[in-house]
């Protein structure tokens, strides 16, 4: 993967997690991440989000600057939706 | 005394000023509607843009020269805002302070407005996907949670009496969670949380990004080196990394600058060597909150 130092980029493929799958049913990346980089939330941009709508829930790597690049999230994701690069 | 106490403490600690818990304030600022709107959309507030800046990748944004400093100042101004709450989509006036067990008990005994409830900690849900009932809420907030079932703990009792709330808080505190009291929004106090790092969205900005989002407690932990037997249990219990092993004499040292004064380390100390001292009495720490 070749980390060069500098900013860590964490990408989640939302076609695998979020759009079709309700992220609340899995949350494995949230649990394995020691510095708690990921955040489960309701999608932004919507003024009135409906908490009962599964599609309104997303997982976002909100604090990539705290990532230690241990790649446990990549291993833990059952869909292989997470990519970490530097 | 920290600056919130100076301004709003009426001669004592701000969180022991019963006026902040009163129905009068809730009615004056129309907090029933404000908080309902806020908690309906609670899980999207931490990811919303504030003044055009998204919090995603905040650590990198704060490193940008000048702009980083501006972002930090804007965030601090928003959190410690003293104006009447207007926008329920922003964490306006949501500033808190660490409280040790004794002060939390005083709050629950004398100040907290009925009804008292416990609700699921949303910080922990959003950063770990687990629901754990460890926030204690009072007054208007309890009425709002009644209408939002996702905050209500499924297996446990959720309306608590004063004594039950105290017992619950003690249990969390002994487990190692830090007690924190929050304005939500200023000047209404409705949250007594039991937080843990790194999940807590209130402590994280301060520890990881240097944004003044929470005040340190009015106390600081001091260790009695004669009593200390060097079992190092306290080192493991400190969430702020403030306790250090002194390998030469097998004791510990508490870094007073890092100590938040939560008092959690006292519960694990078998020889009762750690006590809390008022922060004001230590000259080097005066004004460091």
HADDOCK unambig.tbl for C-alpha pairs under 7 A between the chains (distance, minus, plus):
assign (segid A and resid 24 and name CA) (segid B and resid 129 and name CA) 6.85 0.50 0.50
assign (segid A and resid 27 and name CA) (segid B and resid 129 and name CA) 5.63 0.50 0.50
assign (segid A and resid 30 and name CA) (segid B and resid 127 and name CA) 6.01 0.50 0.50
assign (segid A and resid 30 and name CA) (segid B and resid 128 and name CA) 4.79 0.50 0.50
assign (segid A and resid 30 and name CA) (segid B and resid 129 and name CA) 6.55 0.50 0.50
assign (segid A and resid 31 and name CA) (segid B and resid 128 and name CA) 5.20 0.50 0.50
assign (segid A and resid 35 and name CA) (segid B and resid 198 and name CA) 6.10 0.50 0.50
assign (segid A and resid 36 and name CA) (segid B and resid 127 and name CA) 5.99 0.50 0.50
assign (segid A and resid 36 and name CA) (segid B and resid 198 and name CA) 6.37 0.50 0.50
assign (segid A and resid 36 and name CA) (segid B and resid 199 and name CA) 6.43 0.50 0.50
assign (segid A and resid 38 and name CA) (segid B and resid 127 and name CA) 6.15 0.50 0.50
assign (segid A and resid 39 and name CA) (segid B and resid 126 and name CA) 5.39 0.50 0.50
assign (segid A and resid 39 and name CA) (segid B and resid 127 and name CA) 4.79 0.50 0.50
assign (segid A and resid 40 and name CA) (segid B and resid 126 and name CA) 4.54 0.50 0.50
assign (segid A and resid 40 and name CA) (segid B and resid 127 and name CA) 6.12 0.50 0.50
assign (segid A and resid 41 and name CA) (segid B and resid 43 and name CA) 4.93 0.50 0.50
assign (segid A and resid 41 and name CA) (segid B and resid 44 and name CA) 5.54 0.50 0.50
assign (segid A and resid 41 and name CA) (segid B and resid 126 and name CA) 6.29 0.50 0.50
assign (segid A and resid 42 and name CA) (segid B and resid 43 and name CA) 5.45 0.50 0.50
assign (segid A and resid 42 and name CA) (segid B and resid 44 and name CA) 4.86 0.50 0.50
assign (segid A and resid 43 and name CA) (segid B and resid 44 and name CA) 6.43 0.50 0.50
assign (segid A and resid 44 and name CA) (segid B and resid 44 and name CA) 6.07 0.50 0.50
assign (segid A and resid 44 and name CA) (segid B and resid 47 and name CA) 6.87 0.50 0.50
assign (segid A and resid 44 and name CA) (segid B and resid 48 and name CA) 6.18 0.50 0.50
assign (segid A and resid 48 and name CA) (segid B and resid 41 and name CA) 6.82 0.50 0.50
assign (segid A and resid 49 and name CA) (segid B and resid 41 and name CA) 6.19 0.50 0.50
assign (segid A and resid 62 and name CA) (segid B and resid 56 and name CA) 4.53 0.50 0.50
assign (segid A and resid 62 and name CA) (segid B and resid 57 and name CA) 5.91 0.50 0.50
assign (segid A and resid 63 and name CA) (segid B and resid 56 and name CA) 6.11 0.50 0.50
assign (segid A and resid 63 and name CA) (segid B and resid 57 and name CA) 5.05 0.50 0.50
assign (segid A and resid 63 and name CA) (segid B and resid 58 and name CA) 6.50 0.50 0.50
assign (segid A and resid 63 and name CA) (segid B and resid 59 and name CA) 6.83 0.50 0.50
assign (segid A and resid 64 and name CA) (segid B and resid 57 and name CA) 5.63 0.50 0.50
assign (segid A and resid 65 and name CA) (segid B and resid 57 and name CA) 6.32 0.50 0.50
assign (segid A and resid 65 and name CA) (segid B and resid 59 and name CA) 5.26 0.50 0.50
assign (segid A and resid 65 and name CA) (segid B and resid 60 and name CA) 6.14 0.50 0.50
